[in-house]
Amino acid sequence: MIRVSIYGLLIAIALAVFLAPFASQSPDGLEKVAEDKGFLEKGEREPLIGAPLPDYSMPGVKHEGVSTALAGIVGTIITFAAALGIGYLIKKKKAM
């Protein structure tokens, strides 16, 4: 099972590396609606906690494509680790 998980992780990382740089620069659906309806500014304030990878980019990396790909890799690994941890906890709870 771990082998399958590792293959899945590698495939997801490959997709992040090769497809993330081609992501649309247009606003997402919620941001577009807020813009169209005129209340986008109301949500624009200093966040309580800063985003670790703001705007899907890696702070300090100047090349936009490389920065986006690195942010995709980091995001994929974080999501994979969270899903693996939750799965482990669920499996452990069922075994009890």
Backbone torsions as a table, in degrees:
resi	resn	phi	psi	omega
1	MET	NA	-39.5	178.5
2	ILE	-63.8	-38.2	179.6
3	ARG	-60.2	-43.7	178.6
4	VAL	-62.6	-40.3	179.3
5	SER	-63.5	-41.5	179.9
6	ILE	-65.3	-42.6	177.5
7	TYR	-61.6	-42.1	177.2
8	GLY	-61.6	-42.1	178.2
9	LEU	-62.5	-44.9	179.9
10	LEU	-63.2	-39.5	177.5
11	ILE	-65.1	-44.3	179.8
12	ALA	-63.4	-39.2	177.3
13	ILE	-65.4	-42.4	178.3
14	ALA	-60.2	-43.5	177.6
15	LEU	-62.3	-42.6	179.2
16	ALA	-62.1	-42.3	-178.2
17	VAL	-66.6	-44.4	-173.1
18	PHE	-90.4	-23.2	-178.4
19	LEU	-103.6	-29.7	-177.8
20	ALA	-56.6	-39.4	179.0
21	PRO	-63.9	-15.4	179.9
22	PHE	-97.8	7.8	-179.3
23	ALA	-61.4	148.6	-179.2
24	SER	-65.8	140.2	176.5
25	GLN	-89.0	-4.8	179.3
26	SER	-71.0	154.8	178.6
27	PRO	-64.4	151.2	177.8
28	ASP	-71.6	176.5	-174.7
29	GLY	-57.0	-48.2	-177.9
30	LEU	-65.2	-42.7	179.3
31	GLU	-65.2	-38.4	179.3
32	LYS	-64.5	-44.6	178.6
33	VAL	-63.1	-44.2	179.0
34	ALA	-60.9	-39.1	177.7
35	GLU	-65.8	-47.8	-178.8
36	ASP	-63.4	-37.7	-177.1
37	LYS	-87.1	-6.2	173.6
38	GLY	83.6	20.1	178.1
39	PHE	-119.2	19.4	178.7
40	LEU	-60.9	-39.3	-177.0
41	GLU	-63.6	-29.4	-178.5
42	LYS	-64.9	-27.4	179.4
43	GLY	-91.3	-4.6	-178.2
44	GLU	-90.3	98.6	175.1
45	ARG	-150.0	172.1	-179.5
46	GLU	-67.5	123.5	-179.1
47	PRO	-70.9	152.4	177.1
48	LEU	-66.8	-39.4	178.3
49	ILE	-126.1	128.2	-179.6
50	GLY	-70.5	147.4	178.1
51	ALA	-69.9	136.4	-179.9
52	PRO	-67.5	-33.6	178.5
53	LEU	-130.4	76.5	-175.0
54	PRO	-61.9	134.5	178.8
55	ASP	54.8	35.9	177.3
56	TYR	54.0	43.3	178.9
57	SER	-135.1	159.9	-179.3
58	MET	-100.2	115.9	179.7
59	PRO	-57.2	136.1	177.4
60	GLY	92.0	-10.7	178.9
61	VAL	-99.4	119.6	-173.3
62	LYS	-78.6	-36.9	-178.7
63	HIS	-73.9	118.6	-172.9
64	GLU	-60.5	-43.3	-179.4
65	GLY	-64.4	-43.5	178.5
66	VAL	-66.3	-41.3	179.2
67	SER	-61.0	-44.6	179.3
68	THR	-66.2	-41.3	178.8
69	ALA	-63.3	-42.7	178.3
70	LEU	-64.0	-40.8	177.3
71	ALA	-63.6	-37.3	176.5
72	GLY	-63.5	-41.1	178.7
73	ILE	-64.1	-48.8	-179.0
74	VAL	-61.8	-45.1	178.8
75	GLY	-62.2	-40.1	178.6
76	THR	-64.3	-44.4	-179.6
77	ILE	-65.8	-41.5	178.1
78	ILE	-63.1	-45.0	179.5
79	THR	-64.0	-42.4	178.2
80	PHE	-61.1	-45.7	-179.2
81	ALA	-63.6	-41.0	179.1
82	ALA	-64.4	-45.5	179.7
83	ALA	-64.3	-40.8	178.6
84	LEU	-64.3	-42.7	178.4
85	GLY	-64.3	-44.1	177.8
86	ILE	-63.4	-43.3	177.5
87	GLY	-60.4	-40.7	178.2
88	TYR	-63.1	-44.1	-179.9
89	LEU	-64.9	-40.4	178.2
90	ILE	-64.8	-44.2	179.9
91	LYS	-63.5	-41.6	179.5
92	LYS	-63.9	-40.1	-179.3
93	LYS	-67.1	-39.1	178.7
94	LYS	-67.6	-30.6	-179.2
95	ALA	-72.8	-20.5	-177.8
96	MET	-74.6	NA	NA
